[in-house]
Amino acid sequence: MSNNQSGRLVGSLSASKLADLLISAKTTLPALLITLGAPAWMVGWLVPIRESGALLPQAAIGLMLRNMQARHTVWRLGMAVQVLSCVGMLIAAMLLENYQAGWAILGALVLLSLGRSACSLTVKDIEADIAPKGERGNLLGKASTISGLLSLGIAVPLVFFQSELGLTLIIALVALAAAGFFSALLFLLPVKTYIADKKEDNESGSEQHSATSFWQFDSVVYRFVLVRGLFVHSALVAPYFMLESSAAADTLLPLYLAAQAAATMLSSLLWGRLADASAKRTLRVAGIIAVTACIGLLVLDTSSLWLSGLLFFVLSIAHTGVRTGRKTYSLDVKEGQGRTELVAFSNTSIGLILLAFGALYAAIKPFIGFSVVYIMTVVLLLAMALTYLLPDEK
């Protein structure tokens, strides 16, 4: 592994993660729409567009990539789309207001999500090309640590001074996000990654894949989707830590943001090293920590502000481990186009699974006499157990 290329990859990933924070559909974009006078229903569409828009298209993109060996060109295009989307939001914020601004920003967010989808898929090939097995988790951990540190430095002041956030500062955040995506593009611009032609792979016998349809895979892919689909609860349970607390949400928000950034910064390197040894074990350990946080939420007195923040910190450590474990596993368990299609199919599946679980919990919550966190805790336990169905990736 070239140290120069490794450094470029870490820099690019860190810049991209920071840009994602600055253009967040949970914080910056809602503030932008509200300030511009867009209707409330548009604000409600920000997160669904951002999350599902980045995941659902990946199956189709993965199918198109079968005939595209130069993966760096697709990644560059996706990153350029994200830069241009941020610029589009800037123009809309400065020239439009009300409905017009809302529609323009939602449209730009759709493009941003599509660009993110292409980058998320192809960057896996770039990561695997630069870093060999046994080093990829550590590389991802370094990038997450740097982005966590930068996030901590930006998020906390923003929260404490949120009452003073005017349109000018919000526009500045969007501009910084555009600069972050552009910096990520520049970091990896000299790096080129090619994936061997699928037919050549099959002829050489290095990878047998006779399926004619994109959704026809070996059992490893379906088992991975099942396990990863259940582990999404490490993210789905997060809002309930605020909902189940008796403390006011605006009081918890600064503490939660700081806890999340600190958890990412402090734990990413450790998770990366553990994932390099065994991504499956990483998922199990992260699951144990997530379940511990959930049990703490259910049995302890979360009226204490600091205890609630501590439990969210523990959950955030677990979620960082889940993300590192499943990313490293997807990088190591397959090679070449097989890896690309595993990532694409699993990401599209997870987009659907997230929507399905979200709708399910929203539907049953009014009819059950106990917290849905109990159900989520059981599902996390099941996810841990099912990791034993996954083959070793190393």
BAKOL-101399 format. One record per residue (C-alpha): residue number from 1; residue in three letters; x, y, z. Coordinates in pm, 1 decimal, padded with zeros to 6 digits. Example, Ala and Ser with C-alpha at 12.3 -4.5 7.8 and 13.67 -1.06 7.14 Angstrom:
BEGIN
{1; "ALA"; {01230.0; -00450.0; 00780.0}};
{2; "SER"; {01367.0; -00106.0; 00714.0}};
//
This chain:
BEGIN
{1; "MET"; {00000.0; 00000.0; 00000.0}};
{2; "SER"; {00138.6; 00339.2; -00100.6}};
{3; "ASN"; {00161.2; 00572.1; 00199.1}};
{4; "ASN"; {00087.6; 00862.4; -00033.6}};
{5; "GLN"; {-00228.1; 00700.3; -00166.0}};
{6; "SER"; {-00332.9; 00593.3; 00182.8}};
{7; "GLY"; {-00290.0; 00950.6; 00308.9}};
{8; "ARG"; {-00490.3; 01084.8; 00016.5}};
{9; "LEU"; {-00771.1; 00839.2; 00086.9}};
{10; "VAL"; {-00784.9; 00928.7; 00457.1}};
{11; "GLY"; {-00787.7; 01298.9; 00369.1}};
{12; "SER"; {-01062.8; 01251.5; 00112.5}};
{13; "LEU"; {-01281.1; 01043.9; 00343.6}};
{14; "SER"; {-01235.2; 01292.6; 00628.9}};
{15; "ALA"; {-01325.7; 01590.7; 00408.3}};
{16; "SER"; {-01628.7; 01410.4; 00270.4}};
{17; "LYS"; {-01753.8; 01311.6; 00615.7}};
{18; "LEU"; {-01712.1; 01668.3; 00738.2}};
{19; "ALA"; {-01905.4; 01799.2; 00436.7}};
{20; "ASP"; {-02185.4; 01551.2; 00514.1}};
{21; "LEU"; {-02209.2; 01699.3; 00863.2}};
{22; "LEU"; {-02219.6; 02057.2; 00735.1}};
{23; "ILE"; {-02493.3; 01983.7; 00480.5}};
{24; "SER"; {-02686.5; 01756.5; 00720.0}};
{25; "ALA"; {-03055.0; 01699.1; 00647.2}};
{26; "LYS"; {-03108.6; 01686.3; 01023.2}};
{27; "THR"; {-02962.1; 02025.0; 01114.8}};
{28; "THR"; {-02836.8; 02267.2; 00849.8}};
{29; "LEU"; {-03094.7; 02208.7; 00575.8}};
{30; "PRO"; {-03400.0; 02232.1; 00806.2}};
{31; "ALA"; {-03265.3; 02559.2; 00941.5}};
{32; "LEU"; {-03213.8; 02681.7; 00583.9}};
{33; "LEU"; {-03567.2; 02594.7; 00469.9}};
{34; "ILE"; {-03728.8; 02740.6; 00781.5}};
{35; "THR"; {-03529.5; 03062.8; 00748.9}};
{36; "LEU"; {-03628.1; 03094.5; 00382.8}};
{37; "GLY"; {-03996.1; 03046.8; 00467.8}};
{38; "ALA"; {-04047.3; 02708.9; 00302.0}};
{39; "PRO"; {-04354.6; 02513.2; 00419.8}};
{40; "ALA"; {-04315.1; 02266.4; 00706.4}};
{41; "TRP"; {-04403.1; 01962.8; 00493.6}};
{42; "MET"; {-04093.3; 02026.3; 00283.1}};
{43; "VAL"; {-03877.4; 02018.4; 00595.2}};
{44; "GLY"; {-04024.6; 01677.0; 00674.9}};
{45; "TRP"; {-03900.0; 01537.1; 00344.5}};
{46; "LEU"; {-03534.8; 01629.1; 00394.5}};
{47; "VAL"; {-03419.9; 01318.8; 00586.5}};
{48; "PRO"; {-03617.6; 01062.0; 00378.0}};
{49; "ILE"; {-03478.6; 01208.4; 00054.6}};
{50; "ARG"; {-03124.8; 01219.3; 00191.1}};
{51; "GLU"; {-03116.2; 00867.7; 00337.4}};
{52; "SER"; {-03321.1; 00665.2; 00090.4}};
{53; "GLY"; {-03188.7; 00865.9; -00204.5}};
{54; "ALA"; {-02832.5; 00762.9; -00118.5}};
{55; "LEU"; {-02916.1; 00393.0; -00075.0}};
{56; "LEU"; {-03197.4; 00291.0; -00309.3}};
{57; "PRO"; {-03024.1; 00371.7; -00643.2}};
{58; "GLN"; {-02717.9; 00161.6; -00566.2}};
{59; "ALA"; {-02856.6; -00159.9; -00713.3}};
{60; "ALA"; {-02910.5; 00010.4; -01049.0}};
{61; "ILE"; {-02571.0; 00181.3; -01030.6}};
{62; "GLY"; {-02406.9; -00149.4; -00944.6}};
{63; "LEU"; {-02569.1; -00305.2; -01250.6}};
{64; "MET"; {-02434.0; -00028.0; -01474.1}};
{65; "LEU"; {-02087.1; -00068.8; -01323.5}};
{66; "ARG"; {-02064.1; -00422.2; -01463.8}};
{67; "ASN"; {-01943.3; -00269.4; -01789.2}};
{68; "MET"; {-01731.7; 00009.4; -01637.2}};
{69; "GLN"; {-01381.6; -00084.3; -01527.2}};
{70; "ALA"; {-01261.4; 00268.4; -01436.0}};
{71; "ARG"; {-01429.5; 00311.4; -01099.0}};
{72; "HIS"; {-01245.2; 00633.9; -01016.5}};
{73; "THR"; {-01427.4; 00814.6; -01298.9}};
{74; "VAL"; {-01766.7; 00725.6; -01149.8}};
{75; "TRP"; {-01651.2; 00835.8; -00804.7}};
{76; "ARG"; {-01523.9; 01166.5; -00944.6}};
{77; "LEU"; {-01854.0; 01225.4; -01122.0}};
{78; "GLY"; {-02049.2; 01153.5; -00802.8}};
{79; "MET"; {-01831.7; 01391.6; -00601.1}};
{80; "ALA"; {-01865.2; 01663.9; -00866.3}};
{81; "VAL"; {-02244.2; 01622.4; -00853.6}};
{82; "GLN"; {-02235.3; 01676.9; -00476.7}};
{83; "VAL"; {-02028.2; 01994.7; -00518.3}};
{84; "LEU"; {-02268.0; 02128.8; -00782.4}};
{85; "SER"; {-02568.9; 02037.5; -00567.0}};
{86; "CYS"; {-02431.1; 02246.2; -00280.8}};
{87; "VAL"; {-02370.8; 02533.8; -00523.5}};
{88; "GLY"; {-02731.8; 02499.0; -00640.5}};
{89; "MET"; {-02851.6; 02526.2; -00282.1}};
{90; "LEU"; {-02638.0; 02837.7; -00234.8}};
{91; "ILE"; {-02790.1; 03002.6; -00542.0}};
{92; "ALA"; {-03142.2; 02910.9; -00428.8}};
{93; "ALA"; {-03078.3; 03046.8; -00079.4}};
{94; "MET"; {-02950.9; 03378.3; -00212.9}};
{95; "LEU"; {-03206.9; 03434.8; -00489.9}};
{96; "LEU"; {-03527.3; 03254.8; -00387.5}};
{97; "GLU"; {-03760.1; 03219.8; -00090.7}};
{98; "ASN"; {-04072.9; 03039.9; 00027.1}};
{99; "TYR"; {-04198.4; 02761.0; -00202.7}};
{100; "GLN"; {-03953.6; 02839.3; -00481.6}};
{101; "ALA"; {-03653.5; 02808.7; -00252.1}};
{102; "GLY"; {-03794.6; 02491.5; -00096.6}};
{103; "TRP"; {-03847.9; 02316.6; -00429.5}};
{104; "ALA"; {-03504.1; 02419.9; -00555.2}};
{105; "ILE"; {-03329.4; 02293.9; -00241.5}};
{106; "LEU"; {-03523.4; 01965.6; -00240.5}};
{107; "GLY"; {-03429.7; 01916.4; -00605.6}};
{108; "ALA"; {-03065.5; 01987.1; -00528.2}};
{109; "LEU"; {-03085.2; 01740.8; -00237.7}};
{110; "VAL"; {-03209.7; 01468.5; -00474.4}};
{111; "LEU"; {-02901.7; 01528.1; -00691.7}};
{112; "LEU"; {-02678.3; 01538.5; -00383.9}};
{113; "SER"; {-02814.4; 01201.0; -00272.3}};
{114; "LEU"; {-02761.0; 01047.8; -00616.4}};
{115; "GLY"; {-02403.0; 01173.1; -00617.8}};
{116; "ARG"; {-02353.3; 01034.2; -00269.5}};
{117; "SER"; {-02495.2; 00700.7; -00384.9}};
{118; "ALA"; {-02241.2; 00671.9; -00668.1}};
{119; "CYS"; {-01953.1; 00774.4; -00439.7}};
{120; "SER"; {-02054.5; 00541.7; -00157.7}};
{121; "LEU"; {-02054.0; 00247.6; -00396.0}};
{122; "THR"; {-01737.4; 00314.9; -00593.2}};
{123; "VAL"; {-01524.4; 00435.4; -00301.1}};
{124; "LYS"; {-01532.9; 00077.2; -00170.8}};
{125; "ASP"; {-01338.0; -00032.5; -00479.3}};
{126; "ILE"; {-01091.8; 00253.2; -00429.7}};
{127; "GLU"; {-01045.3; 00164.0; -00061.0}};
{128; "ALA"; {-00993.3; -00203.4; -00143.4}};
{129; "ASP"; {-00744.3; -00114.5; -00419.6}};
{130; "ILE"; {-00536.4; 00112.8; -00194.8}};
{131; "ALA"; {-00544.2; -00087.6; 00128.2}};
{132; "PRO"; {-00501.2; -00467.8; 00153.3}};
{133; "LYS"; {-00704.8; -00689.7; 00381.4}};
{134; "GLY"; {-00606.5; -00643.2; 00740.9}};
{135; "GLU"; {-00547.9; -00268.6; 00699.0}};
{136; "ARG"; {-00880.3; -00139.4; 00569.0}};
{137; "GLY"; {-01054.1; -00115.8; 00903.1}};
{138; "ASN"; {-00767.2; 00086.0; 01048.5}};
{139; "LEU"; {-00777.8; 00321.6; 00749.8}};
{140; "LEU"; {-01153.0; 00375.9; 00792.1}};
{141; "GLY"; {-01095.8; 00427.0; 01164.1}};
{142; "LYS"; {-00841.9; 00702.5; 01100.6}};
{143; "ALA"; {-01080.0; 00886.9; 00868.4}};
{144; "SER"; {-01366.5; 00858.6; 01116.9}};
{145; "THR"; {-01144.6; 00980.7; 01400.3}};
{146; "ILE"; {-01038.3; 01288.8; 01206.0}};
{147; "SER"; {-01393.0; 01366.4; 01096.0}};
{148; "GLY"; {-01515.6; 01310.1; 01452.2}};
{149; "LEU"; {-01261.2; 01556.6; 01585.5}};
{150; "LEU"; {-01356.8; 01814.7; 01323.6}};
{151; "SER"; {-01725.4; 01748.1; 01388.3}};
{152; "LEU"; {-01678.0; 01801.6; 01759.9}};
{153; "GLY"; {-01504.6; 02131.7; 01693.8}};
{154; "ILE"; {-01786.9; 02253.2; 01468.9}};
{155; "ALA"; {-02103.0; 02101.5; 01618.7}};
{156; "VAL"; {-02066.2; 02219.7; 01976.7}};
{157; "PRO"; {-02020.6; 02592.8; 01900.9}};
{158; "LEU"; {-02305.4; 02580.3; 01648.1}};
{159; "VAL"; {-02542.6; 02435.7; 01904.8}};
{160; "PHE"; {-02449.2; 02681.1; 02177.0}};
{161; "PHE"; {-02489.4; 02976.2; 01940.2}};
{162; "GLN"; {-02790.9; 02841.3; 01752.2}};
{163; "SER"; {-03008.7; 03136.4; 01857.4}};
{164; "GLU"; {-02773.3; 03364.8; 01664.5}};
{165; "LEU"; {-02771.1; 03159.7; 01343.3}};
{166; "GLY"; {-02893.5; 03385.6; 01069.2}};
{167; "LEU"; {-02924.2; 03313.6; 00699.2}};
{168; "THR"; {-02570.8; 03437.9; 00629.6}};
{169; "LEU"; {-02412.3; 03182.9; 00862.5}};
{170; "ILE"; {-02629.4; 02900.7; 00729.6}};
{171; "ILE"; {-02526.7; 02991.4; 00375.7}};
{172; "ALA"; {-02165.3; 02989.0; 00493.1}};
{173; "LEU"; {-02210.9; 02631.4; 00622.0}};
{174; "VAL"; {-02345.1; 02519.5; 00283.4}};
{175; "ALA"; {-02050.2; 02690.4; 00113.5}};
{176; "LEU"; {-01809.5; 02510.7; 00348.9}};
{177; "ALA"; {-01981.0; 02182.3; 00263.5}};
{178; "ALA"; {-01922.5; 02249.5; -00105.8}};
{179; "ALA"; {-01558.1; 02323.1; -00024.5}};
{180; "GLY"; {-01538.4; 01997.3; 00173.2}};
{181; "PHE"; {-01669.0; 01788.0; -00115.9}};
{182; "PHE"; {-01437.0; 01970.8; -00355.7}};
{183; "SER"; {-01140.8; 01903.7; -00123.8}};
{184; "ALA"; {-01235.1; 01534.8; -00110.4}};
{185; "LEU"; {-01232.3; 01530.4; -00490.6}};
{186; "LEU"; {-00892.2; 01698.4; -00508.5}};
{187; "PHE"; {-00738.3; 01459.6; -00254.3}};
{188; "LEU"; {-00815.4; 01153.7; -00468.5}};
{189; "LEU"; {-00789.0; 01314.6; -00811.8}};
{190; "PRO"; {-00447.6; 01154.3; -00887.5}};
{191; "VAL"; {-00568.7; 00807.7; -00778.9}};
{192; "LYS"; {-00704.8; 00568.6; -01041.4}};
{193; "THR"; {-00879.5; 00238.6; -00973.1}};
{194; "TYR"; {-00970.1; -00024.0; -01233.2}};
{195; "ILE"; {-01176.9; -00336.5; -01177.2}};
{196; "ALA"; {-01108.0; -00633.8; -01404.0}};
{197; "ASP"; {-01371.2; -00709.3; -01664.4}};
{198; "LYS"; {-01634.8; -00947.3; -01536.6}};
{199; "LYS"; {-01600.8; -01181.0; -01833.1}};
{200; "GLU"; {-01226.0; -01201.9; -01785.3}};
{201; "ASP"; {-01279.9; -01286.2; -01418.8}};
{202; "ASN"; {-01514.7; -01568.0; -01507.0}};
{203; "GLU"; {-01286.2; -01704.7; -01779.6}};
{204; "SER"; {-00990.2; -01708.5; -01543.3}};
{205; "GLY"; {-01194.2; -01882.3; -01278.8}};
{206; "SER"; {-01113.2; -01622.2; -01014.6}};
{207; "GLU"; {-01478.6; -01545.9; -00959.2}};
{208; "GLN"; {-01768.0; -01763.0; -01069.1}};
{209; "HIS"; {-02089.0; -01571.3; -01117.2}};
{210; "SER"; {-02331.4; -01712.3; -01369.8}};
{211; "ALA"; {-02637.6; -01522.0; -01256.1}};
{212; "THR"; {-02823.7; -01338.4; -01530.1}};
{213; "SER"; {-03016.9; -01107.0; -01297.7}};
{214; "PHE"; {-02872.7; -00853.7; -01059.5}};
{215; "TRP"; {-03059.9; -00996.1; -00760.4}};
{216; "GLN"; {-02928.7; -01349.5; -00811.8}};
{217; "PHE"; {-02636.2; -01395.3; -00572.9}};
{218; "ASP"; {-02481.1; -01666.0; -00362.3}};
{219; "SER"; {-02608.7; -01711.7; -00009.4}};
{220; "VAL"; {-02331.5; -01498.6; 00143.7}};
{221; "VAL"; {-02489.3; -01181.6; 00006.8}};
{222; "TYR"; {-02834.8; -01262.4; 00140.9}};
{223; "ARG"; {-02699.4; -01358.9; 00482.2}};
{224; "PHE"; {-02503.6; -01033.1; 00496.6}};
{225; "VAL"; {-02815.1; -00831.6; 00404.1}};
{226; "LEU"; {-03014.3; -01011.7; 00673.5}};
{227; "VAL"; {-02758.4; -00944.4; 00946.2}};
{228; "ARG"; {-02694.3; -00586.6; 00836.8}};
{229; "GLY"; {-03069.2; -00526.3; 00806.7}};
{230; "LEU"; {-03117.8; -00619.8; 01171.3}};
{231; "PHE"; {-02818.2; -00415.3; 01285.8}};
{232; "VAL"; {-02979.7; -00095.4; 01148.1}};
{233; "HIS"; {-03147.5; -00081.1; 01488.6}};
{234; "SER"; {-02828.4; 00065.8; 01631.9}};
{235; "ALA"; {-02933.0; 00374.3; 01433.3}};
{236; "LEU"; {-03312.0; 00339.2; 01452.3}};
{237; "VAL"; {-03309.4; 00331.5; 01832.1}};
{238; "ALA"; {-03116.4; 00660.3; 01862.4}};
{239; "PRO"; {-03416.5; 00902.5; 01854.2}};
{240; "TYR"; {-03582.6; 00708.5; 02137.1}};
{241; "PHE"; {-03298.6; 00800.8; 02372.4}};
{242; "MET"; {-03425.2; 01157.7; 02346.5}};
{243; "LEU"; {-03794.8; 01063.8; 02339.7}};
{244; "GLU"; {-03769.4; 00839.5; 02646.2}};
{245; "SER"; {-03586.8; 01102.8; 02851.5}};
{246; "SER"; {-03782.2; 01344.5; 03068.5}};
{247; "ALA"; {-03529.6; 01619.0; 02993.5}};
{248; "ALA"; {-03618.5; 01879.1; 02731.1}};
{249; "ALA"; {-03499.8; 01802.4; 02379.7}};
{250; "ASP"; {-03333.3; 02139.6; 02334.7}};
{251; "THR"; {-03139.1; 02075.6; 02656.4}};
{252; "LEU"; {-03028.1; 01730.7; 02543.6}};
{253; "LEU"; {-02931.1; 01831.2; 02190.6}};
{254; "PRO"; {-02592.2; 01994.8; 02266.6}};
{255; "LEU"; {-02492.7; 01704.9; 02490.2}};
{256; "TYR"; {-02601.6; 01443.0; 02236.5}};
{257; "LEU"; {-02416.3; 01607.2; 01949.5}};
{258; "ALA"; {-02099.8; 01631.6; 02156.1}};
{259; "ALA"; {-02142.7; 01270.8; 02274.0}};
{260; "GLN"; {-02180.2; 01145.4; 01917.9}};
{261; "ALA"; {-01875.7; 01331.2; 01789.3}};
{262; "ALA"; {-01666.1; 01227.3; 02089.0}};
{263; "ALA"; {-01769.3; 00862.5; 02050.3}};
{264; "THR"; {-01665.5; 00862.3; 01684.8}};
{265; "MET"; {-01335.1; 01032.9; 01760.8}};
{266; "LEU"; {-01241.3; 00810.6; 02055.6}};
{267; "SER"; {-01352.4; 00469.2; 01932.6}};
{268; "SER"; {-01297.2; 00462.2; 01556.0}};
{269; "LEU"; {-00932.5; 00354.0; 01562.3}};
{270; "LEU"; {-01005.4; 00074.7; 01809.3}};
{271; "TRP"; {-01298.8; -00047.0; 01601.8}};
{272; "GLY"; {-01084.0; -00035.1; 01289.0}};
{273; "ARG"; {-00814.4; -00253.6; 01440.9}};
{274; "LEU"; {-01071.6; -00501.3; 01572.1}};
{275; "ALA"; {-01238.1; -00514.4; 01229.4}};
{276; "ASP"; {-00903.8; -00586.4; 01063.7}};
{277; "ALA"; {-00876.2; -00891.4; 01288.5}};
{278; "SER"; {-01240.2; -00998.8; 01244.8}};
{279; "ALA"; {-01530.3; -00788.6; 01116.2}};
{280; "LYS"; {-01775.1; -01052.1; 01239.1}};
{281; "ARG"; {-01641.8; -01024.4; 01593.5}};
{282; "THR"; {-01661.0; -00646.9; 01563.7}};
{283; "LEU"; {-02033.2; -00667.3; 01490.3}};
{284; "ARG"; {-02089.4; -00892.2; 01792.2}};
{285; "VAL"; {-01897.3; -00667.4; 02031.9}};
{286; "ALA"; {-02074.9; -00358.4; 01896.4}};
{287; "GLY"; {-02406.5; -00538.3; 01937.4}};
{288; "ILE"; {-02331.6; -00615.1; 02302.4}};
{289; "ILE"; {-02253.2; -00248.2; 02366.2}};
{290; "ALA"; {-02569.4; -00134.0; 02185.7}};
{291; "VAL"; {-02784.3; -00374.5; 02386.2}};
{292; "THR"; {-02618.4; -00251.3; 02707.8}};
{293; "ALA"; {-02709.7; 00107.2; 02617.9}};
{294; "CYS"; {-03069.3; 00006.1; 02540.1}};
{295; "ILE"; {-03106.4; -00183.0; 02867.8}};
{296; "GLY"; {-02966.2; 00117.6; 03050.8}};
{297; "LEU"; {-03227.0; 00337.3; 02883.7}};
{298; "LEU"; {-03505.5; 00101.3; 02985.9}};
{299; "VAL"; {-03409.1; 00039.9; 03350.2}};
{300; "LEU"; {-03222.5; 00350.8; 03466.8}};
{301; "ASP"; {-03358.1; 00690.5; 03563.0}};
{302; "THR"; {-03291.4; 00895.0; 03251.0}};
{303; "SER"; {-03424.8; 01214.8; 03406.4}};
{304; "SER"; {-03058.7; 01278.1; 03484.0}};
{305; "LEU"; {-02921.0; 01489.5; 03198.6}};
{306; "TRP"; {-02568.8; 01350.3; 03228.4}};
{307; "LEU"; {-02683.4; 00987.9; 03255.9}};
{308; "SER"; {-02892.0; 01029.7; 02940.5}};
{309; "GLY"; {-02591.0; 01179.2; 02764.4}};
{310; "LEU"; {-02368.2; 00895.2; 02886.0}};
{311; "LEU"; {-02610.0; 00630.0; 02754.5}};
{312; "PHE"; {-02623.2; 00805.4; 02417.2}};
{313; "PHE"; {-02243.3; 00817.0; 02415.6}};
{314; "VAL"; {-02235.1; 00438.3; 02471.8}};
{315; "LEU"; {-02488.6; 00385.6; 02191.9}};
{316; "SER"; {-02282.9; 00606.6; 01960.5}};
{317; "ILE"; {-01973.0; 00397.1; 02030.7}};
{318; "ALA"; {-02173.4; 00087.0; 01941.7}};
{319; "HIS"; {-02308.2; 00240.4; 01619.9}};
{320; "THR"; {-01955.1; 00338.9; 01515.3}};
{321; "GLY"; {-01853.1; -00024.8; 01567.5}};
{322; "VAL"; {-02147.4; -00153.8; 01363.5}};
{323; "ARG"; {-02062.6; 00080.4; 01075.1}};
{324; "THR"; {-01693.1; -00010.7; 01081.8}};
{325; "GLY"; {-01764.8; -00383.0; 01108.7}};
{326; "ARG"; {-02014.3; -00405.1; 00825.4}};
{327; "LYS"; {-01805.4; -00179.4; 00596.1}};
{328; "THR"; {-01490.3; -00383.9; 00655.4}};
{329; "TYR"; {-01678.9; -00710.7; 00608.7}};
{330; "SER"; {-01822.5; -00593.7; 00275.9}};
{331; "LEU"; {-01472.7; -00491.5; 00161.6}};
{332; "ASP"; {-01309.9; -00822.6; 00256.0}};
{333; "VAL"; {-01565.6; -01094.1; 00188.0}};
{334; "LYS"; {-01578.8; -01037.3; -00191.2}};
{335; "GLU"; {-01342.2; -00917.0; -00461.0}};
{336; "GLY"; {-01378.4; -00694.6; -00768.2}};
{337; "GLN"; {-01723.9; -00673.6; -00925.9}};
{338; "GLY"; {-01855.1; -00923.1; -00671.5}};
{339; "ARG"; {-01774.4; -00675.2; -00395.5}};
{340; "THR"; {-01931.9; -00389.0; -00590.6}};
{341; "GLU"; {-02255.2; -00579.0; -00641.0}};
{342; "LEU"; {-02267.8; -00694.7; -00279.2}};
{343; "VAL"; {-02237.4; -00334.0; -00160.5}};
{344; "ALA"; {-02489.6; -00208.8; -00417.8}};
{345; "PHE"; {-02750.5; -00475.7; -00351.3}};
{346; "SER"; {-02712.0; -00458.0; 00026.7}};
{347; "ASN"; {-02733.2; -00076.5; 00033.1}};
{348; "THR"; {-03047.9; -00073.3; -00179.6}};
{349; "SER"; {-03195.2; -00344.6; 00041.8}};
{350; "ILE"; {-03107.5; -00149.3; 00355.8}};
{351; "GLY"; {-03284.0; 00157.3; 00213.7}};
{352; "LEU"; {-03601.9; -00048.6; 00182.6}};
{353; "ILE"; {-03550.1; -00215.7; 00521.0}};
{354; "LEU"; {-03509.0; 00122.2; 00692.4}};
{355; "LEU"; {-03835.1; 00245.4; 00541.7}};
{356; "ALA"; {-04012.1; -00078.0; 00638.4}};
{357; "PHE"; {-03892.9; -00078.0; 01001.2}};
{358; "GLY"; {-03967.8; 00293.3; 01034.4}};
{359; "ALA"; {-04323.2; 00242.2; 00909.1}};
{360; "LEU"; {-04368.1; -00064.8; 01130.9}};
{361; "TYR"; {-04266.0; 00107.6; 01453.9}};
{362; "ALA"; {-04471.5; 00415.7; 01368.0}};
{363; "ALA"; {-04773.2; 00192.1; 01309.8}};
{364; "ILE"; {-04748.8; -00024.7; 01623.1}};
{365; "LYS"; {-04639.1; 00240.7; 01873.2}};
{366; "PRO"; {-04995.3; 00366.2; 01948.0}};
{367; "PHE"; {-05118.8; 00011.2; 02009.3}};
{368; "ILE"; {-04857.9; -00128.8; 02247.5}};
{369; "GLY"; {-04834.7; -00051.3; 02615.1}};
{370; "PHE"; {-04456.6; -00058.3; 02636.3}};
{371; "SER"; {-04158.8; 00107.8; 02471.1}};
{372; "VAL"; {-04057.8; -00011.8; 02124.1}};
{373; "VAL"; {-03701.3; -00005.5; 02258.0}};
{374; "TYR"; {-03777.9; -00348.3; 02409.6}};
{375; "ILE"; {-03848.5; -00483.0; 02060.3}};
{376; "MET"; {-03540.9; -00315.0; 01916.2}};
{377; "THR"; {-03322.1; -00464.0; 02189.3}};
{378; "VAL"; {-03447.3; -00814.2; 02105.7}};
{379; "VAL"; {-03380.5; -00754.2; 01734.6}};
{380; "LEU"; {-03022.8; -00645.7; 01814.6}};
{381; "LEU"; {-02973.5; -00966.8; 02013.4}};
{382; "LEU"; {-03100.9; -01163.7; 01712.5}};
{383; "ALA"; {-02861.9; -00975.2; 01484.0}};
{384; "MET"; {-02568.5; -01070.6; 01707.8}};
{385; "ALA"; {-02671.7; -01436.1; 01701.0}};
{386; "LEU"; {-02707.3; -01439.6; 01322.6}};
{387; "THR"; {-02348.4; -01319.4; 01271.8}};
{388; "TYR"; {-02252.7; -01684.1; 01325.8}};
{389; "LEU"; {-02419.9; -01756.6; 00988.5}};
{390; "LEU"; {-02170.6; -01532.6; 00810.4}};
{391; "PRO"; {-01858.3; -01696.5; 00663.6}};
{392; "ASP"; {-01519.4; -01570.1; 00775.8}};
{393; "GLU"; {-01408.4; -01280.3; 00559.4}};
{394; "LYS"; {-01034.1; -01307.4; 00621.7}};
//
